[in-house]
């Protein structure tokens, strides 16, 4: 006989554990199932984000940035260092400790909120019944009035680059290097490729990024893409666009990559190669044929705007459904579904999902890009502020980047905000809040910002929309 719950959540990544905790907080009898096994061979909650994604990559990005600053920037501000070196094993060990602390924290949160956890694989059968196979092979049947699927995503593999331990690796393997490669190849100039390439570039590797697309960061505002490409080049990252990888071969401890570009076939030899060409939804062995859940042509679970699948009482959230594969987007979907199950009426505003690339300078945006507004025929105004004239940026010796505000020409409502600069990942939240409340550029211009701060750049960019900026020569630009 199946054990009955009000809600069963499949997956304990950001989308799943948020859904499970919120459902339990709302008084629903909740179970959460997760199959993750960490590098120590033990079950661990938190999914890709905490185990091999957002958190460990940011630990390495932060450590490598500090090293790069000490090596290349401290002398300029009067801090003299001799004998500087990087201890990669210690850096990796600290990253692992951060991951351990946070995954244990998620387990503790689930327990303290009364969520029943199961460690193993789940299969959704007809009638909202879930078959759980634990890691020791025990099989248990659960059922619930509501099922929330939050199984996340996996790195995309490509046939020309079969993974080979410590030589050809995916994003997870790139977090485990024990030494700095002299020559590192990265396939894919997306968020993951740029972030991981930045880590090892800062630590001394020669980094070559091969990107099949002809355009750099096409999902970002074109001006942001153009400016950030220049900054990566200045840092020494060799990004080659229109480079389609056709094969790899391994000889000894070297990887030879064959690729084709506009000039024909070429080869490069690397010490290690990272494959970072994107992620795909994970539904392997998840759905029985009679589960009622339908996948779309790309393998995502089909849902509506409220994350309901085609099967009554079954929902799906996070990377396994449409939309950007972002932890925070999945978190909000998980909470929304839990609250709607409990009878509340929240919605996720998909027009206000922020995106961040945690390189340095950071790249962040929310809302429409300028090319999207042009394509849709919208009339808009533009305000920009270069961080080079920011007092705080100059004082911090971190002046690269800019802030750009796009506003409707008729209503002045903010349509999009785009940033390159130090702490852009933190500043973009101001823009998200403004857009969530339907703010105009004038509203931001009338808001008092602390001085000196980088956030003043957002204030100035908003003022520049109407040609009222104080610290730059105003060149109001209108479509």
C-alpha positions in Angstrom: 0.0 0.0 0.0 1.3 3.4 -0.9 2.2 6.0 1.7 0.0 9.1 1.2 1.1 12.7 1.1 -0.5 16.0 0.2 2.5 17.0 -1.9 5.4 15.0 -3.3 8.3 16.9 -4.8 10.7 15.1 -7.1 14.1 16.7 -6.9 15.8 18.7 -4.1 17.6 21.4 -6.1 16.6 25.1 -5.7 13.2 24.7 -7.3 12.4 21.5 -5.5 13.5 22.3 -2.0 11.9 25.7 -2.1 8.6 24.0 -3.2 8.9 21.4 -0.5 9.7 23.8 2.3 6.9 26.2 1.3 4.3 23.5 1.0 5.2 22.2 4.5 5.1 25.7 5.9 1.5 25.9 4.5 0.5 22.9 6.5 0.7 20.3 3.7 2.1 16.8 4.4 5.1 16.9 2.1 7.7 14.5 0.8 10.8 15.3 -1.2 12.8 12.7 -3.2 16.3 13.3 -4.4 18.9 10.9 -6.0 22.1 13.1 -5.8 25.3 11.4 -4.6 28.2 13.7 -3.8 31.9 13.1 -4.5 32.2 11.4 -1.1 29.6 8.9 -2.2 27.0 10.2 0.2 23.5 11.6 -0.5 23.4 15.4 -0.8 20.5 17.8 -1.2 20.7 21.0 -3.2 20.9 19.6 -6.8 23.3 20.9 -9.4 23.3 24.5 -8.1 24.7 23.6 -4.7 26.8 20.6 -5.6 28.4 21.3 -9.0 26.9 24.6 -10.3 26.2 28.0 -8.9 27.8 27.7 -5.5 31.1 25.9 -6.2 31.7 27.9 -9.4 31.2 31.2 -7.5 33.7 30.0 -4.8 36.3 29.4 -7.5 35.4 32.7 -9.3 35.8 34.6 -6.0 39.1 33.0 -5.1 40.6 33.4 -8.5 39.5 37.1 -8.7 41.2 37.8 -5.4 44.4 36.2 -6.7 44.2 38.1 -9.9 43.7 41.4 -8.0 46.7 40.6 -5.7 48.8 39.8 -8.7 47.8 42.5 -11.1 46.1 45.4 -9.2 47.3 45.6 -5.6 50.7 47.2 -6.5 48.8 50.1 -8.2 47.0 51.0 -5.0 50.0 50.7 -2.8 49.9 47.2 -1.6 53.2 45.4 -2.2 53.2 41.6 -2.2 56.1 39.3 -2.8 56.1 35.5 -3.3 52.5 35.4 -4.3 51.3 31.9 -5.4 48.2 29.9 -5.9 47.5 26.7 -4.0 44.9 25.0 -6.2 44.3 22.0 -3.9 43.5 24.3 -1.0 41.2 26.4 -3.2 39.3 23.3 -4.3 39.1 22.0 -0.7 37.6 25.3 0.5 35.1 25.1 -2.4 34.2 21.6 -1.3 33.7 22.8 2.3 31.3 25.5 1.2 29.3 23.0 -0.8 29.2 20.6 2.2 28.0 23.3 4.5 25.2 24.4 2.2 24.0 21.0 1.2 23.8 20.0 4.9 22.0 23.3 5.5 19.3 22.3 2.9 18.9 18.9 4.6 18.5 20.7 7.9 15.9 23.1 6.5 13.8 20.3 5.0 13.9 18.4 8.3 13.1 21.5 10.5 10.1 22.3 8.3 8.7 18.8 8.7 9.4 17.6 5.1 9.8 13.8 4.8 12.8 13.1 2.7 13.7 10.0 0.5 17.1 9.4 -0.9 16.9 7.6 -4.2 15.4 7.7 -7.7 11.7 8.4 -8.4 9.4 7.2 -11.2 6.0 8.8 -11.8 3.3 6.4 -12.6 -0.4 6.8 -13.4 -2.7 8.1 -10.7 -0.1 10.4 -9.1 1.8 7.4 -7.7 5.5 7.7 -7.3 7.8 4.6 -7.1 10.9 5.4 -5.1 14.0 3.2 -5.4 16.4 4.0 -2.6 20.2 3.8 -3.0 20.2 0.4 -1.3 17.7 -1.0 -3.8 14.6 -0.8 -1.6 11.4 0.1 -3.4 8.6 2.1 -1.8 5.4 3.4 -3.3 4.1 6.9 -2.5 1.1 8.8 -3.7 -0.2 12.3 -3.4 -2.9 14.7 -4.4 -0.3 16.9 -6.0 3.1 16.1 -7.5 5.8 18.7 -8.3 8.5 17.6 -10.7 11.8 19.5 -10.2 14.4 17.2 -11.6 16.6 19.9 -13.1 19.0 19.6 -16.0 22.3 17.9 -17.2 25.2 19.2 -19.2 24.7 18.7 -23.0 27.2 16.2 -24.4 28.4 16.5 -28.0 29.7 13.5 -30.1 32.9 15.1 -31.2 34.0 15.5 -27.6 33.5 12.3 -25.5 34.3 13.0 -21.9 37.6 11.6 -20.6 38.5 12.0 -16.9 40.6 15.1 -16.2 41.2 15.7 -19.9 37.9 16.3 -21.6 35.4 17.4 -18.9 32.0 19.0 -18.5 31.2 21.9 -16.2 31.4 19.6 -13.1 34.8 18.2 -14.0 36.1 21.8 -14.5 35.5 22.4 -10.8 37.9 19.6 -9.9 41.2 20.5 -11.6 44.1 19.9 -9.2 46.5 22.2 -11.0 46.3 25.1 -13.4 46.5 23.9 -17.0 49.0 25.7 -19.2 46.7 25.7 -22.1 42.9 25.3 -21.6 40.3 24.9 -24.3 36.6 25.8 -23.7 33.9 24.8 -26.1 31.0 27.2 -25.7 31.1 31.0 -25.0 27.9 31.0 -23.0 27.6 31.8 -19.3 29.2 28.6 -18.0 32.1 28.6 -20.5 32.9 32.3 -19.8 32.8 31.8 -16.0 34.9 28.6 -15.9 37.3 30.0 -18.5 37.7 33.1 -16.3 38.6 31.1 -13.3 41.6 29.4 -14.9 42.6 32.4 -17.0 43.0 34.4 -13.8 45.2 31.7 -12.3 47.6 31.7 -15.3 46.2 29.4 -18.0 46.1 30.4 -21.6 42.4 30.1 -22.5 40.9 29.6 -25.9 37.1 29.6 -26.2 35.6 28.0 -29.3 32.0 29.2 -30.0 30.0 27.8 -32.9 27.7 30.9 -33.2 28.9 33.9 -35.1 27.6 36.3 -32.5 28.9 36.8 -29.0 26.4 36.5 -26.1 23.3 36.8 -28.4 20.9 36.7 -25.5 22.3 39.9 -24.0 21.8 43.5 -25.2 24.0 44.0 -28.3 25.9 46.9 -26.7 26.6 44.8 -23.6 27.8 41.9 -25.8 30.1 44.2 -27.8 31.5 45.9 -24.7 32.0 42.7 -22.8 33.8 41.0 -25.7 36.3 43.8 -25.7 36.9 43.4 -21.9 37.4 39.6 -22.2 39.9 40.3 -25.0 41.8 42.8 -22.8 42.0 40.2 -20.1 43.6 37.8 -22.5 40.7 35.4 -23.2 40.9 34.3 -26.8 37.2 33.9 -27.9 36.8 32.5 -31.5 33.4 32.8 -32.9 32.0 30.7 -35.8 34.2 27.9 -34.7 32.4 24.6 -35.0 34.2 21.7 -33.3 34.3 18.5 -35.4 36.5 16.2 -33.5 38.9 15.5 -30.7 41.8 13.1 -30.2 43.9 12.3 -27.1 47.6 11.6 -27.3 49.4 11.1 -24.0 48.1 13.9 -21.7 47.2 16.3 -24.5 43.9 16.9 -26.3 43.8 17.9 -30.0 40.7 19.7 -31.0 39.7 20.0 -34.7 37.3 22.7 -35.6 36.1 24.6 -38.7 35.6 28.3 -39.2 35.2 30.6 -42.2 38.9 30.0 -43.1 38.6 26.2 -43.1 39.6 23.3 -40.8 42.0 24.1 -38.0 43.5 22.4 -34.9 44.5 23.4 -31.4 46.3 21.3 -28.7 45.3 21.7 -25.1 46.2 20.3 -21.7 42.6 20.1 -20.8 39.3 20.8 -22.5 36.0 22.0 -21.0 32.7 21.2 -22.8 30.2 23.9 -21.9 27.7 24.0 -24.7 24.5 24.2 -22.6 22.2 22.0 -20.5 19.2 19.8 -21.2 16.2 18.9 -19.1 16.6 15.7 -17.0 13.7 13.3 -17.4 15.6 10.0 -17.8 13.6 7.1 -16.4 11.3 9.6 -14.7 8.0 9.2 -16.4 6.0 6.0 -16.9 4.2 5.9 -20.3 0.8 6.2 -18.5 1.9 9.1 -16.2 0.0 11.7 -18.4 2.9 14.1 -18.5 3.9 15.3 -21.9 7.3 16.4 -23.1 7.7 19.0 -25.9 9.9 18.6 -28.9 13.0 19.8 -27.0 12.5 17.3 -24.1 11.1 19.9 -21.7 8.0 19.0 -19.7 5.1 20.9 -21.2 3.5 23.3 -18.7 1.3 26.4 -18.8 2.2 29.8 -17.2 1.2 28.4 -13.8 3.6 25.4 -14.2 0.7 22.9 -14.5 1.3 19.9 -16.8 -1.3 18.2 -19.0 -2.0 15.7 -16.1 -4.3 16.9 -13.3 -2.5 17.6 -10.0 1.0 17.3 -11.6 3.2 20.4 -11.9 6.8 20.9 -13.1 9.2 23.7 -12.2 12.8 24.9 -12.8 15.2 23.7 -15.5 12.9 20.9 -16.6 10.4 23.4 -18.0 10.5 26.3 -20.5 12.3 29.5 -19.8 15.8 30.4 -18.7 17.7 27.7 -16.7 18.2 29.9 -13.6 18.1 28.8 -10.0 16.2 31.8 -8.9 13.6 31.4 -11.6 13.1 27.8 -10.4 12.9 28.9 -6.8 10.0 31.3 -7.5 8.2 28.7 -9.6 8.5 26.2 -6.8 7.1 28.6 -4.2 4.3 29.7 -6.6 3.2 26.1 -7.2 3.2 25.3 -3.5 1.2 28.3 -2.6 -1.3 27.7 -5.4 -1.8 24.1 -4.2 -2.6 25.6 -0.8 -5.3 27.9 -2.3 -3.3 31.1 -2.8 -3.0 33.0 -6.1 0.6 34.0 -6.7 2.2 34.3 -10.2 5.7 34.5 -11.5 6.5 37.6 -13.5 8.6 36.2 -16.3 9.2 39.7 -17.6 11.3 40.4 -14.5 13.7 37.5 -14.4 17.3 38.8 -13.9 20.3 37.2 -15.6 23.9 37.4 -14.4 27.3 36.3 -15.7 29.7 36.2 -12.8 32.8 37.1 -14.6 34.7 40.3 -13.7 33.4 42.7 -14.5 30.0 41.1 -13.9 27.3 41.2 -16.6 23.7 41.5 -15.6 20.4 42.4 -17.1 16.6 42.3 -16.7 13.8 42.9 -19.2 14.0 43.7 -22.9 17.2 44.2 -24.9 17.5 47.1 -27.3 17.4 44.7 -30.3 14.2 43.2 -29.0 12.5 46.6 -28.7 13.7 47.4 -32.3 12.3 44.1 -33.6 8.9 44.7 -32.0 8.7 48.3 -33.2 8.5 49.8 -29.7 9.3 53.4 -29.3 11.9 53.9 -26.5 14.5 56.1 -25.0 17.9 55.2 -23.8 20.0 56.4 -20.9 23.5 55.3 -20.2 26.2 55.9 -17.5 29.8 54.8 -17.8 31.3 53.6 -14.6 34.6 55.2 -15.5 33.1 58.5 -14.2 31.7 56.9 -11.0 33.4 58.3 -7.9 33.0 54.9 -6.0 34.3 53.0 -9.0 37.4 55.2 -9.3 38.0 55.0 -5.6 37.8 51.2 -5.8 40.0 51.0 -8.9 37.3 49.1 -10.7 36.0 51.4 -13.5 35.2 49.0 -16.3 31.6 48.9 -17.5 28.4 50.8 -17.8 24.7 50.9 -16.9 22.0 51.2 -19.5 18.3 51.9 -19.0 15.6 51.5 -21.7 12.3 53.2 -21.1 9.1 53.5 -23.1 9.1 56.8 -25.1 5.4 57.5 -24.3 5.0 56.3 -20.7 8.6 56.4 -19.5 8.1 53.0 -17.9 11.3 51.0 -17.6 11.5 48.2 -20.1 15.0 46.9 -19.5 18.2 47.5 -17.6 21.6 46.2 -18.6 24.8 46.4 -16.7 28.5 45.6 -16.9 30.6 46.3 -13.8 31.7 45.3 -10.4 28.9 44.1 -8.2 26.4 44.2 -11.1 24.9 41.0 -9.7 23.8 42.9 -6.6 22.8 46.1 -8.4 20.5 44.4 -10.9 18.1 43.7 -8.0 17.3 47.4 -7.8 16.2 47.3 -11.4 14.2 44.1 -10.8 12.3 45.8 -7.9 11.7 48.9 -10.0 10.3 47.0 -12.9 8.2 44.8 -10.6 6.5 47.9 -9.3 6.1 49.4 -12.8 8.5 52.2 -12.2 9.3 54.9 -14.7 12.8 56.2 -15.4 11.7 59.4 -13.7 10.8 57.5 -10.6 14.3 56.2 -10.3 15.6 59.7 -11.0 13.5 61.1 -8.2 14.8 58.4 -5.8 17.7 59.3 -3.4 20.8 57.0 -3.7 23.6 56.9 -1.2 26.9 58.6 -2.2 29.4 57.4 -3.1 28.0 54.1 -4.4 28.1 52.1 -7.7 24.3 52.2 -7.5 24.3 55.9 -8.3 25.2 54.7 -11.8 21.6 53.3 -12.1 20.3 56.6 -10.9 22.4 58.6 -13.4 21.4 56.2 -16.3 17.7 56.7 -15.4 18.2 60.5 -15.4 20.0 60.2 -18.7 16.9 58.7 -20.3 15.4 62.3 -20.3 18.7 64.0 -20.7 19.0 65.1 -17.1 22.1 63.2 -15.9 24.4 65.3 -13.8 27.8 63.6 -14.1 27.9 63.0 -17.9 27.4 64.9 -21.1 23.8 64.1 -21.9 23.1 62.7 -25.3 19.4 61.7 -25.1 18.9 58.9 -27.6 15.5 58.0 -29.0 14.6 55.3 -31.4 
